[in-house]
Every structure is written in C-alpha cells, then in structure tokens.
Amino acid sequence: NFGHVNEYLSGDQAGITVNPESPEEIAAALLKLLDDKKLYNHLSNNGKQAADQKYRWEFMEEKLLKIFRELVTGSSNE
C-alpha cells in the first residue's frame, strides 16, 4: 500500500493492499487469498485483464510518447 499501487489495485479490483512493513498484514492477506478461492480467482482474473487491456507496453508507450510530445512542444496538440 504505497504510491499509486493502491489506486491501481483498488480501481481494477486486482489485489489486496497491505502495509509492506507489517508482517501481520502481509500474512493475513496471504491467508485470506489461500482460504478464499473465489476471492483469489476474482482478483487474479481482474489483474490479468487489467494488465492485458490497460498496462501492456503498447498502451503505456503511446501514453508516454504523448506526454513527451506535450513537454517538448508545450501543447497537447499532435
């Protein structure tokens, strides 16, 4: 649960966020996933779908190029 990770995981319903410095929270989240196969499958499928539809390099590359173009030209027009 740091940076934008929480936003991505929550928005895509693709995971459980925990305090990375809390072994108790990490263990509880792992046990929850091991005990609840339906939740595990739901989060897993959503994560795969999000990675395939939103976060593939081809999509991210175009977004980054657009940002770079805007920075260089000073406008959002292509």
PABATOR-805163 format. One record per residue (C-alpha): residue number from 0; residue in one letter; z, x, y. Coordinates in Angstrom, 2 decimals. Layout:
<sites>
<site nr="NUM" rest="A" up="Z" east="X" north="Y"/>
...
</sites>
This chain:
<sites>
<site nr="0" rest="N" up="0.00" east="0.00" north="0.00"/>
<site nr="1" rest="F" up="-1.27" east="2.26" north="2.75"/>
<site nr="2" rest="G" up="-4.13" east="2.35" north="5.19"/>
<site nr="3" rest="H" up="-6.80" east="-0.22" north="4.57"/>
<site nr="4" rest="V" up="-6.21" east="-0.31" north="0.83"/>
<site nr="5" rest="N" up="-4.00" east="-3.38" north="1.10"/>
<site nr="6" rest="E" up="-6.67" east="-5.17" north="3.14"/>
<site nr="7" rest="Y" up="-9.38" east="-4.44" north="0.57"/>
<site nr="8" rest="L" up="-7.30" east="-5.30" north="-2.46"/>
<site nr="9" rest="S" up="-5.86" east="-8.47" north="-0.95"/>
<site nr="10" rest="G" up="-9.14" east="-9.64" north="0.53"/>
<site nr="11" rest="D" up="-11.02" east="-9.14" north="-2.70"/>
<site nr="12" rest="Q" up="-8.08" east="-10.14" north="-4.91"/>
<site nr="13" rest="A" up="-8.72" east="-6.94" north="-6.80"/>
<site nr="14" rest="G" up="-5.33" east="-5.37" north="-7.29"/>
<site nr="15" rest="I" up="-1.63" east="-5.19" north="-6.62"/>
<site nr="16" rest="T" up="-0.39" east="-3.05" north="-3.78"/>
<site nr="17" rest="V" up="2.85" east="-1.12" north="-4.08"/>
<site nr="18" rest="N" up="4.76" east="1.44" north="-2.12"/>
<site nr="19" rest="P" up="3.31" east="4.70" north="-3.52"/>
<site nr="20" rest="E" up="6.70" east="6.36" north="-3.14"/>
<site nr="21" rest="S" up="8.55" east="3.72" north="-5.16"/>
<site nr="22" rest="P" up="8.52" east="4.35" north="-8.91"/>
<site nr="23" rest="E" up="10.21" east="0.97" north="-9.39"/>
<site nr="24" rest="E" up="7.42" east="-0.92" north="-7.61"/>
<site nr="25" rest="I" up="4.74" east="1.01" north="-9.47"/>
<site nr="26" rest="A" up="6.40" east="0.35" north="-12.82"/>
<site nr="27" rest="A" up="6.88" east="-3.35" north="-12.01"/>
<site nr="28" rest="A" up="3.22" east="-3.74" north="-11.06"/>
<site nr="29" rest="L" up="2.07" east="-1.98" north="-14.23"/>
<site nr="30" rest="L" up="4.33" east="-4.11" north="-16.39"/>
<site nr="31" rest="K" up="3.10" east="-7.25" north="-14.65"/>
<site nr="32" rest="L" up="-0.50" east="-6.34" north="-15.47"/>
<site nr="33" rest="L" up="0.35" east="-5.42" north="-19.05"/>
<site nr="34" rest="D" up="2.26" east="-8.66" north="-19.57"/>
<site nr="35" rest="D" up="-0.23" east="-10.99" north="-17.85"/>
<site nr="36" rest="K" up="-3.69" east="-10.53" north="-19.37"/>
<site nr="37" rest="K" up="-5.08" east="-13.40" north="-17.32"/>
<site nr="38" rest="L" up="-4.00" east="-11.72" north="-14.07"/>
<site nr="39" rest="Y" up="-5.27" east="-8.36" north="-15.32"/>
<site nr="40" rest="N" up="-8.70" east="-9.82" north="-16.14"/>
<site nr="41" rest="H" up="-8.85" east="-11.70" north="-12.82"/>
<site nr="42" rest="L" up="-8.07" east="-8.61" north="-10.74"/>
<site nr="43" rest="S" up="-10.28" east="-6.38" north="-12.87"/>
<site nr="44" rest="N" up="-13.29" east="-8.69" north="-12.65"/>
<site nr="45" rest="N" up="-12.83" east="-9.13" north="-8.90"/>
<site nr="46" rest="G" up="-12.59" east="-5.37" north="-8.42"/>
<site nr="47" rest="K" up="-15.78" east="-4.75" north="-10.38"/>
<site nr="48" rest="Q" up="-17.59" east="-7.49" north="-8.48"/>
<site nr="49" rest="A" up="-16.42" east="-6.17" north="-5.09"/>
<site nr="50" rest="A" up="-17.45" east="-2.63" north="-5.99"/>
<site nr="51" rest="D" up="-20.87" east="-3.82" north="-7.10"/>
<site nr="52" rest="Q" up="-21.53" east="-6.19" north="-4.21"/>
<site nr="53" rest="K" up="-19.74" east="-4.57" north="-1.26"/>
<site nr="54" rest="Y" up="-18.84" east="-0.96" north="-1.79"/>
<site nr="55" rest="R" up="-21.80" east="0.64" north="-3.54"/>
<site nr="56" rest="W" up="-23.12" east="3.74" north="-1.80"/>
<site nr="57" rest="E" up="-26.34" east="1.97" north="-0.82"/>
<site nr="58" rest="F" up="-24.39" east="-0.58" north="1.25"/>
<site nr="59" rest="M" up="-21.96" east="1.91" north="2.71"/>
<site nr="60" rest="E" up="-24.78" east="4.33" north="3.56"/>
<site nr="61" rest="E" up="-26.55" east="1.74" north="5.69"/>
<site nr="62" rest="K" up="-23.33" east="0.80" north="7.49"/>
<site nr="63" rest="L" up="-22.59" east="4.45" north="8.25"/>
<site nr="64" rest="L" up="-26.13" east="5.11" north="9.47"/>
<site nr="65" rest="K" up="-25.88" east="2.11" north="11.79"/>
<site nr="66" rest="I" up="-22.60" east="3.42" north="13.22"/>
<site nr="67" rest="F" up="-24.09" east="6.89" north="13.71"/>
<site nr="68" rest="R" up="-27.16" east="5.45" north="15.42"/>
<site nr="69" rest="E" up="-24.95" east="3.45" north="17.78"/>
<site nr="70" rest="L" up="-22.89" east="6.52" north="18.60"/>
<site nr="71" rest="V" up="-25.96" east="8.63" north="19.31"/>
<site nr="72" rest="T" up="-27.89" east="6.05" north="21.32"/>
<site nr="73" rest="G" up="-24.94" east="4.33" north="22.92"/>
<site nr="74" rest="S" up="-26.16" east="0.86" north="21.91"/>
<site nr="75" rest="S" up="-26.20" east="-1.40" north="18.89"/>
<site nr="76" rest="N" up="-29.97" east="-1.98" north="19.10"/>
<site nr="77" rest="E" up="-32.07" east="-0.29" north="16.46"/>
</sites>
